[in-house]
């Protein structure tokens, strides 16, 4: 297909209510892509918008269309072929002005294309008028092409040519001409009558041809209308395909972005898994240390019990040592007293020996 998008924007699409012709009915629940398309093969500009796979705008721009800005962010235009009025709500005034400028630009291009097409049709129709087989049929050919009974009437003055030649016949009685002149005028009158009959026959034949051509033209118009509908359907499908390709490209880009985000999340997940594994190792180490701490506490409790026993034994030993020391002191005191007594006894004995 030769149709390509040349400008795209986003807007909320509305259509006029066919019953009231006053209220707007939303064609889309959210802002959608609205695009200008150019068909290079037919030299046609169109406005197409899709909501999913549904075509909500399929409007061919013609020279008699007008885009009207009804507010700072809303504009509308009427499409006689679709028998509706489209409305677009934009996010900003700049988007509206840009869309309106493009509408005016493509409308002027459509007007120029239509004028060139008409000139081309006139140039192609002129040789067919000049190629008439004889002078009798050449004035009838353009009217037969137009296909109306009224257009044939300009050829009727050809039937009034004989009365102009009858003026000399009314003057013959007054001119005293010879019989040869009468015969000459009678022969000329017969020739004119014959030409008149030929012209009348040609006119009747042309009228019949006009009726036949009218029927053929009606059949051609029906066929052209059917083909136009078919082309419109194919153009709609082509527009849908182009927009679907655009949406597919956007979706592919979104998928690529999501894949990048997914890879980032996977890397973060791996990091978290490593941290969880480290935490598990730390937990196992903690459990091991906790168990060792419990064993140490148990050993500490046993050692404390042993220490308490030893302290009790030490205390008892100290008490026994104190009692032993007390006994020793008593013995020492007793021994000292005995020694003192023995010393006294020795001194006494020594004195006795000296006296003796």
C-alpha positions as CSV (number, residue, x, y, z in Angstrom):
1,X,0.0,0.0,0.0
2,X,1.2,3.6,-0.8
3,X,-0.4,5.0,2.4
4,X,2.0,6.2,5.0
5,X,1.5,8.2,8.3
6,X,2.9,11.8,8.1
7,X,1.8,13.3,11.4
8,X,0.6,11.8,14.7
9,X,-0.6,13.2,18.0
10,X,-2.7,12.0,21.0
11,X,-6.2,13.2,21.8
12,X,-9.6,12.1,23.3
13,X,-12.0,11.3,20.4
14,X,-15.6,12.3,20.3
15,X,-18.5,12.0,17.9
16,X,-21.7,14.1,17.8
17,X,-24.9,12.4,19.1
18,X,-26.8,11.4,15.9
19,X,-30.2,11.8,17.6
20,X,-29.7,15.3,19.2
21,X,-26.9,16.7,17.0
22,X,-25.8,18.6,20.2
23,X,-24.2,16.3,22.7
24,X,-20.8,14.7,22.3
25,X,-20.4,11.0,22.7
26,X,-16.9,9.7,23.7
27,X,-15.4,7.3,21.2
28,X,-12.5,6.3,23.4
29,X,-12.1,5.9,27.1
30,X,-8.7,7.5,27.1
31,X,-6.4,9.4,24.8
32,X,-5.5,7.6,21.6
33,X,-3.2,8.2,18.7
34,X,-4.7,10.3,15.9
35,X,-2.7,10.3,12.6
36,X,-2.7,12.0,9.2
37,X,-2.1,9.5,6.4
38,X,-1.2,10.2,2.8
39,X,-2.0,7.8,-0.1
40,X,0.5,8.6,-2.8
41,X,-1.2,6.4,-5.4
42,X,-4.5,8.3,-5.1
43,X,-3.1,11.6,-3.8
44,X,-5.6,11.5,-0.9
45,X,-5.1,12.7,2.7
46,X,-7.0,10.9,5.6
47,X,-7.3,11.2,9.3
48,X,-7.3,7.7,11.1
49,X,-7.5,6.7,14.7
50,X,-7.7,3.3,16.3
51,X,-8.9,2.3,19.8
52,X,-7.4,-1.2,20.0
53,X,-8.4,-2.8,16.7
54,X,-11.5,-0.6,16.2
55,X,-11.3,2.3,13.8
56,X,-13.0,5.2,15.5
57,X,-11.9,7.8,12.9
58,X,-11.6,7.2,9.2
59,X,-12.1,10.6,7.5
60,X,-10.9,11.7,4.1
61,X,-9.9,15.3,3.9
62,X,-11.8,17.3,1.2
63,X,-11.4,21.0,0.2
64,X,-14.8,21.9,1.6
65,X,-13.9,20.7,5.1
66,X,-13.2,23.1,8.0
67,X,-11.5,22.5,11.3
68,X,-13.0,24.7,14.0
69,X,-11.4,25.5,17.3
70,X,-14.2,25.7,19.9
71,X,-11.9,26.2,22.9
72,X,-8.3,26.3,23.9
73,X,-8.0,22.5,23.9
74,X,-11.0,21.3,21.7
75,X,-11.6,21.3,18.0
76,X,-14.0,19.7,15.5
77,X,-14.8,19.1,11.9
78,X,-17.7,17.7,9.9
79,X,-17.4,14.7,7.5
80,X,-20.3,14.5,5.1
81,X,-19.3,11.1,3.8
82,X,-19.4,9.6,7.3
83,X,-22.4,11.7,8.1
84,X,-21.0,12.7,11.5
85,X,-19.0,15.4,13.3
86,X,-15.7,14.5,14.9
87,X,-14.3,16.2,18.0
88,X,-10.8,16.0,19.5
89,X,-9.8,17.0,23.0
90,X,-6.1,17.8,23.4
91,X,-3.9,17.9,26.4
92,X,-2.6,21.5,25.6
93,X,-3.4,24.4,23.3
94,X,-0.1,23.9,21.4
95,X,-1.1,20.3,20.3
96,X,-4.5,21.7,19.1
97,X,-2.8,24.5,17.1
98,X,-0.4,22.1,15.5
99,X,-3.2,19.7,14.5
100,X,-5.2,22.6,13.1
101,X,-2.2,23.9,11.0
102,X,-1.7,20.4,9.6
103,X,-5.4,20.2,8.8
104,X,-5.3,23.5,6.9
105,X,-2.1,22.4,5.1
106,X,-3.5,19.0,4.0
107,X,-6.8,20.6,3.0
108,X,-5.0,23.0,0.7
109,X,-3.0,20.1,-0.7
110,X,-6.3,18.2,-1.3
111,X,-7.7,21.2,-3.1
112,X,-4.7,21.5,-5.4
113,X,-4.8,17.7,-6.1
114,X,-8.5,18.0,-7.0
115,X,-7.9,20.9,-9.4
116,X,-5.1,19.0,-11.1
117,X,-7.3,15.9,-11.3
118,X,-10.1,18.0,-12.9
119,X,-7.7,19.5,-15.4
120,X,-6.4,16.1,-16.3
121,X,-10.0,14.9,-16.9
122,X,-10.7,17.9,-19.1
123,X,-7.6,17.3,-21.1
124,X,-8.5,13.6,-21.6
125,X,-12.1,14.4,-22.5
126,X,-11.2,17.1,-25.2
127,X,-9.7,14.7,-27.8
128,X,-12.8,12.5,-27.6
129,X,-15.0,15.5,-28.6
130,X,-12.7,16.4,-31.5
131,X,-12.7,12.8,-32.8
132,X,-16.4,12.8,-33.8
133,X,-17.0,10.9,-37.1
134,X,-19.0,13.6,-38.8
135,X,-20.6,17.0,-38.2
136,X,-24.0,15.5,-37.5
137,X,-22.8,13.6,-34.4
138,X,-20.2,16.0,-33.1
139,X,-22.6,18.4,-31.4
140,X,-24.4,15.5,-29.7
141,X,-21.3,13.8,-28.2
142,X,-20.7,16.3,-25.3
143,X,-24.4,16.3,-24.3
144,X,-24.5,12.5,-24.3
145,X,-21.5,12.5,-22.0
146,X,-23.3,14.8,-19.6
147,X,-26.2,12.4,-19.6
148,X,-29.3,14.7,-19.3
149,X,-32.2,15.3,-21.6
150,X,-32.0,19.0,-21.2
151,X,-28.4,19.0,-22.5
152,X,-29.7,17.7,-25.8
153,X,-32.0,20.6,-26.5
154,X,-29.2,23.0,-27.7
155,X,-29.1,20.8,-30.9
156,X,-32.8,21.5,-31.6
157,X,-32.2,24.7,-33.6
158,X,-31.0,22.4,-36.4
159,X,-34.6,21.4,-37.0
160,X,-35.7,25.1,-37.5
161,X,-33.3,25.7,-40.5
162,X,-35.9,24.7,-43.2
163,X,-38.3,27.6,-42.3
164,X,-35.5,30.0,-42.9
165,X,-35.2,28.7,-46.5
166,X,-39.0,28.9,-47.0
167,X,-38.9,32.7,-47.0
168,X,-37.9,32.7,-50.7
169,X,-40.7,30.2,-51.4
170,X,-43.3,32.7,-50.0
171,X,-41.8,35.3,-52.2
172,X,-42.0,33.2,-55.4
173,X,-45.6,34.3,-56.4
174,X,-44.5,37.9,-56.2
175,X,-41.2,37.4,-58.1
176,X,-42.5,36.0,-61.4
177,X,-39.6,33.6,-61.6
178,X,-39.4,30.8,-64.1
179,X,-40.3,27.2,-63.5
180,X,-36.7,26.2,-63.4
181,X,-36.2,28.4,-60.4
182,X,-39.3,26.7,-58.8
183,X,-37.9,23.3,-59.5
184,X,-34.5,24.4,-58.1
185,X,-36.1,25.6,-54.9
186,X,-38.3,22.5,-54.7
187,X,-35.2,20.3,-55.0
188,X,-33.4,22.4,-52.4
189,X,-36.4,22.1,-50.1
190,X,-36.5,18.3,-50.6
191,X,-32.8,18.2,-49.8
192,X,-33.3,20.3,-46.7
193,X,-36.2,18.0,-45.7
194,X,-34.0,15.0,-46.2
195,X,-31.3,16.6,-44.1
196,X,-33.9,17.5,-41.5
197,X,-35.0,13.9,-41.4
198,X,-31.4,12.7,-41.1
199,X,-30.9,15.2,-38.2
200,X,-34.1,14.1,-36.5
201,X,-33.1,10.4,-36.9
202,X,-29.6,11.2,-35.6
203,X,-31.2,13.2,-32.7
204,X,-33.5,10.2,-31.8
205,X,-30.6,7.8,-32.1
206,X,-28.5,10.1,-29.8
207,X,-31.4,10.3,-27.4
208,X,-31.6,6.5,-27.3
209,X,-27.8,6.5,-26.9
210,X,-28.1,9.0,-24.0
211,X,-30.6,6.8,-22.3
212,X,-28.3,3.8,-22.8
213,X,-25.4,5.8,-21.6
214,X,-27.4,6.9,-18.6
215,X,-28.0,3.3,-17.7
216,X,-24.3,2.5,-18.2
217,X,-23.4,5.5,-16.1
218,X,-25.7,4.4,-13.3
219,X,-24.2,1.0,-13.4
220,X,-20.7,2.5,-13.4
221,X,-21.6,4.7,-10.5
222,X,-22.9,1.7,-8.5
223,X,-19.8,-0.2,-9.3
224,X,-17.7,2.8,-8.4
225,X,-19.5,3.2,-5.1
226,X,-19.0,-0.5,-4.4
227,X,-15.3,-0.2,-5.3
228,X,-15.1,2.9,-3.2
229,X,-16.5,1.1,-0.2
230,X,-14.2,-1.8,-0.8
231,X,-11.2,0.6,-1.1
232,X,-12.3,2.4,2.1
233,X,-12.4,-1.0,3.9
234,X,-9.0,-1.9,2.6
235,X,-7.7,1.5,3.5
236,X,-9.1,1.1,7.0
237,X,-7.5,-2.3,7.3
238,X,-4.2,-0.8,5.9
239,X,-4.4,2.0,8.5
240,X,-5.1,-0.5,11.2
241,X,-2.1,-2.5,10.1
242,X,0.1,0.6,10.2
243,X,-1.1,1.6,13.6
244,X,-0.9,-2.0,14.8
245,X,2.7,-2.0,13.6
246,X,3.3,1.2,15.5
247,X,1.7,-0.2,18.6
248,X,3.8,-3.4,18.2
249,X,6.9,-1.3,18.0
250,X,5.9,0.5,21.2
251,X,5.1,-2.8,22.8
252,X,8.5,-4.3,21.8
253,X,10.2,-1.2,23.3
254,X,8.1,-1.7,26.5
255,X,9.1,-5.4,26.6
256,X,12.8,-4.5,26.2
257,X,12.5,-2.0,29.0
258,X,10.7,-4.6,31.2
259,X,13.4,-7.1,30.4
260,X,16.0,-4.6,31.5
261,X,14.1,-4.1,34.7
262,X,13.6,-7.8,35.1
263,X,17.4,-8.4,34.8
264,X,18.0,-5.7,37.4
265,X,15.5,-7.4,39.7
266,X,17.1,-10.8,39.1
267,X,20.5,-9.4,40.0
268,X,19.1,-7.8,43.1
269,X,17.4,-11.2,43.9
270,X,20.7,-13.0,43.5
271,X,22.3,-10.4,45.8
272,X,19.5,-10.9,48.3
273,X,19.9,-14.7,48.1
274,X,23.6,-14.3,48.8
275,X,22.8,-12.1,51.7
276,X,20.3,-14.7,52.9
277,X,22.9,-17.5,52.6
278,X,25.3,-15.3,54.5
279,X,22.6,-14.7,57.1
280,X,22.0,-18.5,57.3
281,X,25.8,-19.0,57.9
282,X,25.7,-16.3,60.5
283,X,22.7,-18.0,62.1
284,X,24.5,-21.4,62.1
285,X,27.5,-19.8,63.6
286,X,25.3,-18.0,66.1
287,X,23.6,-21.4,67.0
288,X,27.1,-23.0,67.4
289,X,28.2,-20.1,69.6
290,X,25.0,-20.3,71.6
291,X,25.5,-24.0,72.1
292,X,29.1,-23.4,73.2
293,X,28.0,-20.6,75.4
294,X,25.4,-23.0,77.0
295,X,28.1,-25.7,77.5
296,X,30.5,-23.1,78.9
297,X,27.7,-21.9,81.3
298,X,27.1,-25.5,82.3
299,X,30.8,-26.0,82.9
300,X,30.9,-22.7,84.8
301,X,28.0,-23.8,87.0
302,X,29.9,-27.1,87.7
303,X,33.1,-25.2,88.4
304,X,31.2,-22.8,90.7
305,X,29.7,-25.8,92.6
306,X,33.2,-27.3,92.9
307,X,34.5,-23.9,94.0
308,X,31.7,-23.6,96.6
309,X,32.7,-27.1,97.9
310,X,36.3,-26.1,98.0
311,X,35.5,-22.9,99.8
312,X,33.4,-24.9,102.3
313,X,36.3,-27.4,102.7
314,X,38.7,-24.4,103.0
315,X,36.5,-22.8,105.6
316,X,36.3,-26.0,107.5
317,X,40.1,-26.5,107.2
318,X,40.5,-22.9,108.4
319,X,38.3,-23.6,111.4
320,X,40.2,-26.8,112.1
321,X,43.5,-24.9,111.8
322,X,42.2,-22.3,114.1
323,X,41.3,-24.9,116.6
324,X,44.7,-26.6,116.2
325,X,46.4,-23.2,116.7
326,X,44.3,-22.7,119.8
327,X,45.4,-26.1,121.0
328,X,49.0,-25.3,120.2
329,X,48.7,-22.1,122.1
330,X,47.3,-23.9,125.0
331,X,50.0,-26.5,124.8
332,X,52.6,-23.7,124.5
333,X,51.2,-21.9,127.5
334,X,51.1,-25.2,129.4
335,X,54.7,-25.9,128.2
336,X,55.8,-22.4,129.2
337,X,54.3,-22.9,132.6
338,X,56.0,-26.3,133.0
339,X,59.3,-24.9,131.8
340,X,59.0,-22.1,134.3
341,X,58.2,-24.5,137.0
342,X,61.2,-26.7,136.0
343,X,63.4,-23.6,135.8
344,X,62.3,-22.7,139.3
345,X,62.9,-26.3,140.4
346,X,66.4,-26.3,138.8
347,X,67.2,-23.0,140.4
348,X,66.1,-24.4,143.7
349,X,68.1,-27.6,143.3
350,X,71.1,-25.5,142.2
351,X,70.8,-23.4,145.4
352,X,70.4,-26.6,147.4
353,X,73.6,-27.9,145.9
354,X,75.4,-24.8,146.6
355,X,74.3,-24.8,150.2
356,X,75.3,-28.4,150.7
